[in-house]
Amino acid sequence: MPIKIFRAGVILLGLCVTCSTLIAQDYRPGYIIKNNADSIRGFVRYMGGKNDTRCDFKSSKRSKRTSFKASDLIAYGFDDGRSYISMSLPGPDAPKDKVFVRVVANGPLILYRYDKTFYVKKDSLILLPIPKGKIVDPVEEGGNKMEKKDKRYVAMLNQLIADCQMIADDASYSEGDLMKLVKNYNRCKGYDVEYAKHKPFYRMNIGALGGYVSSNLDIKESAYLPFDPQYTTMDPAKTVIGGISLDISSPRIYDKLFLTLEGWYFNATYLGTDYRGTRLQDITIDVNSIRMFVGLRYNFLHENSTPFFKTGFSGTISQDLDVKSIVEGENALSQVFYEDDVTGTMFLKKAKGFWLSAGYDYLITGKMKAFVEFRFERADGYFGTPINTDSKLNNYSLLLGIRF
């Protein structure tokens, strides 16, 4: 048993290392503009919204990586519209050296973002200070100092957009509100441009799945059962399952990581045999359960068709168990006897475990994807108590399904 657990741990570690390697190799079609104004197309490393530190570039997917600092480039970007330019930022807390800032909206009034701070440029680059909650109002009433909400950025924006009779009083210090405000101003000035589409904060994908499961039940010799696990050979249970899935992601934060939820209906029959001399014991274990899986999924590529890796925890929310033990043999008087025993069994109603899997998504049409997945699950078995589990499950599954 420890050897099997060790092997599963080695497999999990290997998959995690592979996943980390592929994360570091997420290069997407894009371009760079050097300081001499030369524009070069290729592949730019995507770092999940943290592309303001450096630019990793490859002329082809198999070529060697070149890293550029902000002082090495004028700009770089991705084919999906996301672009960055190199500049020195104003403000006492700004970095001393040049950095890459993301262009959120372009036009007569430009909106930039660096980390959590926004900047605008009309005639010159202006820092929009992050609100600090409440500040002291410089105007005193009756000799008492008054407090008010920090809306310094609103006052700055109002001055910039006054020529279009617009106000920014209702705009929060968020990318969505500020981008909408700047876009409306640029339209007012007759300069309507395309820029990176604001990604949704969350996205959900539902799916249906089915598959084939081979389930191995290991029982401790100390288990109190109507049969002796030490002398019983249990055959793997082979069954077909069906279920539903739900994947939740946040494209605005990182579009390749998902929270994944699944529910299966699991029905299986385990058969065991204990044959010693003239005594034959047949064991049948029928299981009906609802199995739940909660974990994380990582897509290796940003394309619609991509390999993926998943891992997480599993458990049961409903489980029915029927154990039958039939013994046939001869006693000392050569008389044939027959016994049917189902007493003395301790059942573990709510089992828990862990799982990991790897698979491939394939885009069929629109938002419909087909997938194939291989999964390993190590979980509590059906016998024991919540304190002392007398059995373990090793489940190997081949799954097929669709996602929307």
C-alpha positions as CSV (number, residue, x, y, z in Angstrom):
1,M,0.0,0.0,0.0
2,P,2.7,2.6,0.8
3,I,4.4,1.8,-2.5
4,K,1.2,2.6,-4.4
5,I,0.8,5.9,-2.5
6,F,4.5,6.7,-3.3
7,R,3.9,6.0,-7.0
8,A,0.9,8.2,-7.1
9,G,2.8,11.0,-5.4
10,V,5.6,10.7,-7.9
11,I,3.1,10.9,-10.7
12,L,1.5,14.0,-9.2
13,L,4.9,15.6,-8.7
14,G,5.9,14.9,-12.3
15,L,2.6,16.4,-13.6
16,C,3.1,19.5,-11.5
17,V,6.6,20.0,-12.8
18,T,5.3,19.6,-16.3
19,C,2.5,22.0,-15.7
20,S,4.9,24.6,-14.3
21,T,7.2,24.2,-17.3
22,L,4.3,24.7,-19.7
23,I,3.0,27.7,-17.8
24,A,6.4,29.3,-18.3
25,Q,6.2,28.6,-22.1
26,D,2.9,30.3,-22.8
27,Y,3.8,32.3,-25.9
28,R,1.2,34.0,-28.0
29,P,1.3,35.7,-31.4
30,G,2.4,39.3,-31.1
31,Y,5.1,41.9,-31.9
32,I,7.8,44.1,-30.5
33,I,9.0,47.6,-31.5
34,K,12.6,48.2,-30.9
35,N,14.1,51.6,-30.0
36,N,15.2,52.1,-33.6
37,A,11.5,51.8,-34.6
38,D,12.0,48.3,-36.2
39,S,8.8,46.2,-35.8
40,I,9.3,42.4,-35.5
41,R,6.5,39.9,-35.4
42,G,6.8,36.7,-33.4
43,F,5.5,35.2,-30.1
44,V,5.3,37.1,-26.8
45,R,5.2,35.4,-23.5
46,Y,1.8,35.9,-21.7
47,M,2.2,36.2,-17.9
48,G,-1.4,36.5,-16.8
49,G,-1.7,40.3,-16.6
50,K,1.8,40.8,-15.1
51,N,3.6,41.7,-18.4
52,D,4.8,45.1,-17.0
53,T,8.1,43.8,-15.7
54,R,9.7,42.5,-18.9
55,C,9.0,41.2,-22.4
56,D,10.0,37.7,-23.3
57,F,10.0,37.2,-27.1
58,K,10.6,34.5,-29.6
59,S,10.8,34.9,-33.4
60,S,9.2,31.4,-33.7
61,K,7.8,29.0,-31.2
62,R,10.9,26.8,-31.3
63,S,13.5,29.6,-31.3
64,K,15.5,30.8,-28.3
65,R,13.9,33.3,-25.9
66,T,15.1,36.9,-25.7
67,S,14.2,39.0,-22.7
68,F,13.8,42.8,-23.1
69,K,13.6,45.4,-20.4
70,A,11.5,48.5,-20.8
71,S,14.6,50.5,-21.8
72,D,15.2,48.1,-24.7
73,L,11.8,48.6,-26.5
74,I,9.4,51.3,-27.5
75,A,6.4,48.9,-27.2
76,Y,5.1,45.4,-27.6
77,G,1.8,43.7,-27.9
78,F,-0.4,40.7,-28.6
79,D,-2.6,40.1,-31.7
80,D,-5.7,40.1,-29.5
81,G,-5.3,43.9,-29.0
82,R,-3.5,44.0,-25.7
83,S,-0.5,46.4,-26.0
84,Y,2.2,47.8,-23.8
85,I,4.5,50.9,-24.2
86,S,7.7,51.8,-22.4
87,M,7.7,55.0,-20.4
88,S,8.9,56.8,-17.2
89,L,6.1,57.4,-14.8
90,P,5.4,60.5,-12.7
91,G,4.8,60.5,-9.0
92,P,6.8,60.1,-5.8
93,D,6.1,56.4,-5.6
94,A,6.7,55.6,-9.2
95,P,9.6,53.3,-10.3
96,K,12.8,55.2,-11.1
97,D,13.5,53.3,-14.3
98,K,11.3,52.9,-17.4
99,V,8.5,50.3,-17.1
100,F,5.9,48.8,-19.5
101,V,2.4,50.2,-19.0
102,R,-0.7,48.7,-20.6
103,V,-2.7,50.8,-23.0
104,V,-6.3,50.5,-21.9
105,A,-7.8,53.0,-24.3
106,N,-6.3,55.1,-27.1
107,G,-7.3,58.4,-28.7
108,P,-7.1,62.1,-27.9
109,L,-7.3,61.0,-24.3
110,I,-5.2,57.9,-23.5
111,L,-5.7,55.7,-20.5
112,Y,-2.8,53.6,-19.2
113,R,-2.5,51.1,-16.4
114,Y,0.6,50.1,-14.3
115,D,-0.1,47.5,-11.6
116,K,-3.1,48.9,-9.8
117,T,-2.5,52.6,-10.8
118,F,-4.0,54.5,-13.7
119,Y,-2.5,57.3,-15.8
120,V,-4.1,59.5,-18.4
121,K,-2.4,61.5,-21.2
122,K,-3.9,64.4,-23.1
123,D,-1.2,67.1,-23.4
124,S,1.0,65.5,-20.7
125,L,1.1,62.3,-18.7
126,I,-0.9,62.6,-15.4
127,L,-1.1,60.3,-12.5
128,L,-4.6,59.5,-11.2
129,P,-4.0,59.0,-7.5
130,I,-5.5,55.8,-5.9
131,P,-8.3,56.8,-3.5
132,K,-7.2,56.5,0.2
133,G,-10.6,56.3,1.7
134,K,-11.3,59.6,3.5
135,I,-9.1,62.8,3.5
136,V,-9.3,66.1,5.3
137,D,-11.3,68.7,3.5
138,P,-9.2,71.9,3.2
139,V,-12.4,74.0,3.8
140,E,-13.3,74.3,7.4
141,E,-16.8,74.9,8.7
142,G,-17.1,76.7,12.1
143,G,-13.4,76.0,12.8
144,N,-13.9,72.2,12.6
145,K,-11.9,70.1,10.1
146,M,-14.2,68.1,7.8
147,E,-13.6,64.7,6.2
148,K,-14.7,63.7,2.7
149,K,-14.1,60.8,0.3
150,D,-10.9,60.9,-1.6
151,K,-12.0,61.9,-5.1
152,R,-8.9,63.6,-6.3
153,Y,-8.8,61.6,-9.5
154,V,-12.4,62.7,-10.3
155,A,-11.4,66.4,-10.1
156,M,-8.5,65.7,-12.5
157,L,-10.7,63.9,-15.0
158,N,-13.3,66.6,-14.8
159,Q,-10.8,69.2,-15.9
160,L,-9.6,67.0,-18.8
161,I,-13.1,66.2,-20.2
162,A,-14.8,69.6,-19.5
163,D,-14.6,70.6,-23.2
164,C,-17.1,67.9,-24.0
165,Q,-19.4,69.0,-21.2
166,M,-18.8,65.6,-19.4
167,I,-18.2,64.8,-15.7
168,A,-16.6,61.9,-14.0
169,D,-18.4,62.1,-10.7
170,D,-19.9,58.6,-11.0
171,A,-16.8,56.9,-12.3
172,S,-15.1,54.5,-9.8
173,Y,-11.4,53.9,-9.7
174,S,-11.7,50.7,-11.8
175,E,-10.6,49.8,-15.2
176,G,-14.2,49.3,-16.5
177,D,-15.5,52.7,-15.4
178,L,-12.4,54.6,-16.5
179,M,-12.2,52.9,-19.8
180,K,-15.9,53.7,-20.5
181,L,-15.4,57.3,-19.6
182,V,-12.3,57.7,-21.8
183,K,-14.0,56.0,-24.7
184,N,-17.0,58.3,-24.5
185,Y,-14.8,61.4,-24.4
186,N,-12.8,60.2,-27.5
187,R,-16.0,59.6,-29.3
188,C,-17.1,63.2,-28.4
189,K,-13.9,64.4,-30.1
190,G,-14.7,62.4,-33.2
191,Y,-11.9,59.9,-32.7
192,D,-13.4,56.4,-32.3
193,V,-10.7,53.8,-32.1
194,E,-10.5,50.1,-31.4
195,Y,-8.6,48.9,-28.3
196,A,-8.4,45.8,-26.2
197,K,-11.8,44.5,-25.3
198,H,-12.4,44.4,-21.6
199,K,-12.5,40.8,-20.6
200,P,-15.4,39.5,-18.4
201,F,-14.7,39.1,-14.7
202,Y,-16.0,35.5,-14.7
203,R,-17.1,32.9,-17.1
204,M,-18.9,29.6,-16.6
205,N,-18.8,26.4,-18.8
206,I,-21.2,23.6,-18.2
207,G,-20.7,20.1,-19.6
208,A,-21.9,16.5,-19.6
209,L,-19.7,13.5,-19.4
210,G,-19.6,9.7,-19.4
211,G,-16.9,7.2,-19.0
212,Y,-15.5,3.8,-18.1
213,V,-14.1,3.2,-14.6
214,S,-12.0,0.4,-13.3
215,S,-12.2,0.4,-9.5
216,N,-9.8,-1.5,-7.2
217,L,-10.9,-2.1,-3.6
218,D,-8.2,-2.8,-1.0
219,I,-9.3,-3.9,2.4
220,K,-7.2,-4.1,5.6
221,E,-6.8,-7.5,7.2
222,S,-8.1,-6.0,10.5
223,A,-11.4,-5.0,9.0
224,Y,-14.4,-6.5,10.8
225,L,-16.4,-8.1,7.9
226,P,-18.4,-11.2,7.1
227,F,-15.3,-12.5,5.2
228,D,-11.6,-12.6,5.8
229,P,-9.8,-10.0,3.7
230,Q,-6.5,-11.8,4.2
231,Y,-7.7,-14.8,2.1
232,T,-10.1,-13.0,-0.2
233,T,-9.2,-12.1,-3.8
234,M,-11.2,-9.1,-4.9
235,D,-11.7,-8.5,-8.6
236,P,-11.7,-4.9,-9.9
237,A,-15.2,-3.5,-10.5
238,K,-15.7,-2.2,-14.0
239,T,-18.6,0.1,-14.7
240,V,-19.8,3.0,-16.8
241,I,-20.6,6.4,-15.2
242,G,-22.4,9.5,-16.2
243,G,-22.3,13.0,-14.8
244,I,-22.3,16.8,-15.2
245,S,-19.5,19.4,-14.8
246,L,-19.1,23.1,-14.2
247,D,-16.0,25.1,-14.8
248,I,-15.6,28.7,-13.5
249,S,-12.8,31.0,-14.6
250,S,-11.9,34.7,-14.4
251,P,-10.5,35.8,-17.8
252,R,-9.8,39.3,-16.4
253,I,-7.4,37.8,-13.9
254,Y,-6.0,34.7,-15.6
255,D,-7.9,33.0,-18.5
256,K,-6.2,29.6,-18.2
257,L,-7.0,28.6,-14.7
258,F,-10.5,27.2,-13.7
259,L,-12.3,26.1,-10.6
260,T,-13.9,22.8,-11.7
261,L,-16.9,21.0,-10.1
262,E,-18.2,17.6,-11.1
263,G,-21.0,15.2,-10.0
264,W,-21.1,11.5,-11.0
265,Y,-23.6,8.7,-10.6
266,F,-21.5,5.7,-9.7
267,N,-22.9,2.1,-9.7
268,A,-20.5,-0.8,-9.4
269,T,-20.3,-4.4,-8.2
270,Y,-17.2,-5.9,-6.6
271,L,-16.8,-9.7,-6.6
272,G,-14.5,-11.6,-4.3
273,T,-13.6,-15.2,-3.6
274,D,-12.2,-17.0,-0.6
275,Y,-11.4,-20.7,-1.5
276,R,-9.7,-22.8,1.2
277,G,-9.9,-26.6,0.9
278,T,-13.5,-27.7,0.9
279,R,-14.8,-24.2,1.8
280,L,-15.8,-21.7,-0.9
281,Q,-16.9,-18.2,0.0
282,D,-18.3,-15.8,-2.6
283,I,-18.6,-12.1,-1.7
284,T,-20.7,-9.5,-3.6
285,I,-20.5,-5.8,-2.8
286,D,-23.0,-3.6,-4.7
287,V,-22.4,0.1,-4.5
288,N,-24.7,3.1,-5.5
289,S,-23.3,6.5,-4.8
290,I,-23.1,10.1,-5.9
291,R,-19.4,11.1,-6.2
292,M,-18.4,14.8,-6.1
293,F,-15.1,16.2,-7.5
294,V,-13.8,19.7,-6.6
295,G,-10.5,21.0,-7.9
296,L,-8.5,23.2,-10.3
297,R,-8.0,22.9,-14.1
298,Y,-5.1,24.4,-16.0
299,N,-5.2,24.8,-19.8
300,F,-1.7,24.5,-21.2
301,L,-2.5,26.6,-24.3
302,H,-4.7,29.7,-24.8
303,E,-6.2,28.3,-28.0
304,N,-9.7,26.7,-28.0
305,S,-8.1,23.3,-28.5
306,T,-5.7,22.6,-25.7
307,P,-4.3,19.9,-23.4
308,F,-5.2,20.4,-19.8
309,F,-4.3,19.2,-16.3
310,K,-6.7,18.8,-13.3
311,T,-6.3,17.9,-9.7
312,G,-8.4,18.2,-6.5
313,F,-10.4,16.5,-3.8
314,S,-13.3,14.0,-4.1
315,G,-16.1,12.8,-1.8
316,T,-19.5,11.2,-1.6
317,I,-22.7,12.9,-0.7
318,S,-24.9,9.8,-1.0
319,Q,-24.0,6.1,-0.8
320,D,-25.9,2.8,-0.6
321,L,-24.0,-0.4,0.1
322,D,-25.2,-4.0,-0.1
323,V,-22.7,-6.8,1.0
324,K,-23.5,-10.5,0.5
325,S,-21.4,-13.4,1.7
326,I,-22.3,-16.9,0.6
327,V,-20.3,-19.8,2.0
328,E,-20.5,-23.4,0.7
329,G,-18.5,-26.4,1.9
330,E,-18.4,-29.6,3.8
331,N,-18.2,-30.1,7.6
332,A,-16.3,-32.8,9.5
333,L,-19.2,-35.3,8.8
334,S,-18.9,-34.6,5.0
335,Q,-22.2,-32.8,5.2
336,V,-22.7,-29.9,2.7
337,F,-23.5,-26.6,4.4
338,Y,-24.6,-23.2,3.1
339,E,-24.4,-19.9,4.9
340,D,-25.6,-16.4,4.0
341,D,-24.1,-13.7,6.2
342,V,-24.4,-9.9,6.0
343,T,-23.9,-9.1,9.7
344,G,-21.2,-7.3,11.6
345,T,-20.1,-4.8,8.8
346,M,-19.1,-1.2,9.5
347,F,-19.8,1.0,6.5
348,L,-18.1,4.4,5.8
349,K,-20.9,6.6,4.5
350,K,-19.0,9.7,3.5
351,A,-15.7,8.8,1.8
352,K,-13.1,11.4,0.8
353,G,-10.0,11.3,-1.4
354,F,-7.8,13.1,-4.0
355,W,-7.6,12.9,-7.7
356,L,-5.5,14.1,-10.7
357,S,-6.1,13.9,-14.4
358,A,-4.9,14.9,-17.8
359,G,-6.8,15.4,-21.0
360,Y,-7.4,17.3,-24.2
361,D,-10.1,19.8,-25.3
362,Y,-11.1,20.0,-28.9
363,L,-13.2,22.8,-30.4
364,I,-16.1,21.5,-32.4
365,T,-18.0,24.6,-33.3
366,G,-18.8,28.0,-31.7
367,K,-18.5,27.4,-27.9
368,M,-18.9,23.6,-28.0
369,K,-15.9,21.5,-27.1
370,A,-15.4,17.8,-26.9
371,F,-12.9,16.4,-24.4
372,V,-11.2,13.2,-23.5
373,E,-9.6,12.7,-20.1
374,F,-7.8,10.1,-18.1
375,R,-8.1,10.3,-14.3
376,F,-6.7,8.6,-11.2
377,E,-8.4,8.8,-7.9
378,R,-7.2,7.6,-4.5
379,A,-10.1,7.6,-2.0
380,D,-11.5,6.0,1.2
381,G,-13.2,2.7,0.6
382,Y,-16.6,1.5,1.8
383,F,-15.6,-0.1,5.1
384,G,-14.6,1.5,8.4
385,T,-15.6,4.5,10.4
386,P,-14.9,8.2,9.9
387,I,-12.0,7.8,12.4
388,N,-10.5,4.5,11.2
389,T,-10.8,3.7,7.5
390,D,-10.4,0.0,6.9
391,S,-10.3,0.2,3.1
392,K,-9.1,2.2,0.1
393,L,-10.1,2.7,-3.5
394,N,-7.9,3.2,-6.5
395,N,-10.1,4.3,-9.4
396,Y,-8.8,4.6,-13.0
397,S,-11.2,6.4,-15.4
398,L,-11.4,7.2,-19.1
399,L,-13.9,10.1,-19.6
400,L,-15.5,11.5,-22.7
401,G,-17.7,14.6,-22.8
402,I,-18.7,17.9,-24.2
403,R,-18.5,21.5,-22.7
404,F,-20.4,24.7,-23.6
